[in-house]
């Protein structure tokens, strides 16, 4: 469905951010991209969605193909019309609109006729809490509720590929668990392909089939999610676990200088 072929991304024709990134996701699949802040995860998503153009960035080498056609030269709105949607980091709700008004906006990118009531009922089946909050102004919702609105708004567009950038950021553990359960349900029930960018490696790898680890604009490790969960370096640097399964304290991590085997 989606293939990134050895792409490079440059900002302002000067700053090389991504170096030779290759990855792919099949129809109905789910992959996770892991990495620390500044690794290039969000830039990878923006290269796919076309949002690089809004930040003076562009794909300067390689290609991005979606359903067999090259899309890296297209504008963001054209890529979105093909069924590729990115949910940005930071819960970008339209704060002055109600929760349901936000959801309704997600459907207007679609072509053809549809029953708005049925579409909203589908969203409320995934997010029962939003049904009670549908008349509430989005700016006054909690962080978790806003995240539900943003994800629900994207689902209303019936995307073929949905990309989520740090959906667990700043949320309580119980809300994170609920959000990830819903993401998994959307993937299985709607057959929506999903790319999940996360620092919460444990949660992301638990629902994904395949994963990529990025550092300094490169992919340094990839493989089936189960294999990544068992990888000692992933355990150390992304799951916070030592070789014997003991969680490290902050003091231990701060002074820990073992070199990652992939560097």
N, C-alpha and C positions, 0 to 999 in steps of 0.2 A: 504493500500500500504506500508506505513512505520510505524513501531512501535518501540518506545524506552521503554523498560520494566525495570524500576527501576535501571537505570545504574549509576555506579560510575566511575569516571575517576581519575587516579592518574598519576602524572608526576614523573619520576625518582624513582619510587617505594616508594616515600616519601610524596609528596604533594598531598593531596586529594582536587580536584578542583570541581568536580561535585558530588552531594550527592542525590541519589535516584531520578533521572530525568525520568519521564514518560510522553510521548506525542505521538501523532499519527497524520497522515495526510492521507486522502483518495485519490484515483485516481482523478486527475484533480482539487484537492483542493488547497487552499492557506492559509497558517498560518503565523502569525507574532510572533517573539520572541522579547520582549522588555526588557530593563534593562540598568542600568548604566555601565560604563566601569568597567571591572573586575567581572561582574556578572556571567560570564560563557557562554555567548551566542556563541562566536566564538569557544570555546572548544566543545560545543554541536555539531556544524556543522562539526568540524574536527573529532569528534568521529564517525559521520555518514559516512563521506567521506573517512575515514581511514588515513587522514593526521596527526593524532596524532603520528603515528609511526615515522614521520620525526622530531618530537620534544620530543622524549623520553617519550611520553605519551601512555597510554593504558586504555582500558575499563577493570576494575578490578572486576566489579560485574554487574549483570543484563545482558541484551542482546539487540541487535538491529536487527530487522527483516525487510527485504525488499521483498515484493511480496511473503511472506510466508517462506523465507529462511533467515537464520542467516548470517549477513555480518560483524559483529564486529571483526571477526578473519581474515578477508580477507585483502589483500594488496590494497593500493589506486587504482592501475591500474585495478585490478579485479573488484572493486566496480564501477569504472567509466565505464567499459565495460558493466556493468549491467544497465547503464543508470542513474547513480547518479553523478551529477557534482556540484562542489562548486566553486563559483566565490569569490575569496579572496578579503578581504578589501585592498584598496590601488591601484586599477586600474592596475593590473599586465599585461600590454601589453609588447610585444617583441618590444622594442623601435627602433631597427635597421631595422625592417621590415615595409613594407607599411601597411596601414589599411586593404587592401584586402588580402595581404599575411597572416596577422593575422587571418582574417576570414577563409581563406582556411584551415589553420591548424586545426581549430575546427572540420572539417569534417573527419579528418583522423582516428579518433577513431572508426568511424562507420564501420560495416561490410557490404558486399554486394555492388552492383553497384548503382550509383546515378549520376544525371546530375549536375555537379558543377555549371554550369551557372544558372540553375533553382534555386539551393539552394542560390546562391548569390543574385539573383533577389528577393527571398523571404526575405532575410535580408534587402535589400535596400528598400523593401516595408515598413518595420518597421522603418528603419532609413534612410530616404531619404537624409539626410545630408552626410551620409557616401559614398553615390554613387559619390558625387562630390569630396570627399576626398580620394577615394580608392587608388590613387597613391601617397598619401602623407605619408611621414615617420611618424610612429606612435609616436615617441618620441617628435615630434614637434606639436602634436595635443593638444588642450585644455583639461582640466580635464574632462569636460562633453563629449567631443568627444572620449576620451580614454575610458570612461565608456561605451559608446555606442559600441565601438569596442569589449570590453571584453564581454559584454552581447551578442552581435551578434555572437561572436566566440563560445560561449557556446550553443547558439541556433542552430548553424550549426551542432552540434553533435546530435541534436534531442533527448535531454535527457528526461527520464521519470520523473525525479525529479531534479529540479534546485534550488540550495541554494545560496542566495545572501547575502553577509556580508557587511552591511553598504553601499549600493549603492548610497546614497545621500550625503555621507561624503565629505565636502569641495566644494559642488557644489552650484551654484546660484539657487535661488528659482524657476525661470522659467525652468531651466534645470532639476531640481528635479521633477517638475510637469510633464515634458515631459517623463522623465525616468520611472516614476511610471505609466503613461498612457500606455507606451509600455509594461511594465511588466504585467499589467492587460490584455492587448490584447494578449500577448503570452499565458497567462494562459487560456484565453477563446477560442482562435482560435486554438492553437496547443494542447490544453488539457494537457499542461505540469503542473505537480504538482510543487508548489513553496513554499519554506520556506524562509521567509524574516526576516533577523536580522536587526533591526533598532533602532536608538535613536530618529528618527523623528516619534514619535508615531502617530501623527495626520495623516500624509500621509500614513503610513503603515496600520493603522487600517481602513482607508477609502477604501482600496481595498481588504482587507483580510476577510475571513469568520470567523476565529477563532484566538485567541491570547493567548500567555503565557507571564507572567511577571516573570523574574528571578532576584534573589538577592542572593549573596554569594553562588553561586553554587546550588541553590534550586529553584524550581518553587513555588512561593508564591501566585500566582493568575492565573486563566485561565478561559476562557469562550468565548462566541460569541463576535466578534469584537464590535458589537453595544453595548453590555452590558459593555464591558471594557471602551468604550468611555464615558459612563455615570457614571462609577464608580468614586466616589469622590476622592479616593486616587490616581487613575490613572490621574485624572484631575490635582490634586495638584502637583504630583511628576514627571509626564511624559508629561503632556500637558501644564504645567505652568499656570494653571488657578485656581483661588480661588473658593470657594463655590458659590459666586454670579456671577461668570463668568468674573471677572476682572483679567487681566494678572498682575502677581506680578512683582515688580521691583527687580533688583538684590539685593538691600539692604534688601528687605523684605525676599527674599528667603534665603539669607545668614544667617539671624538670625532666620529663621523659624525652630522651634524644635518640632512641632507636631509629635508624634510617629505614624508611619504607622500602621494601624489596623491589617495588616497581620503579623507583627513582634512580 
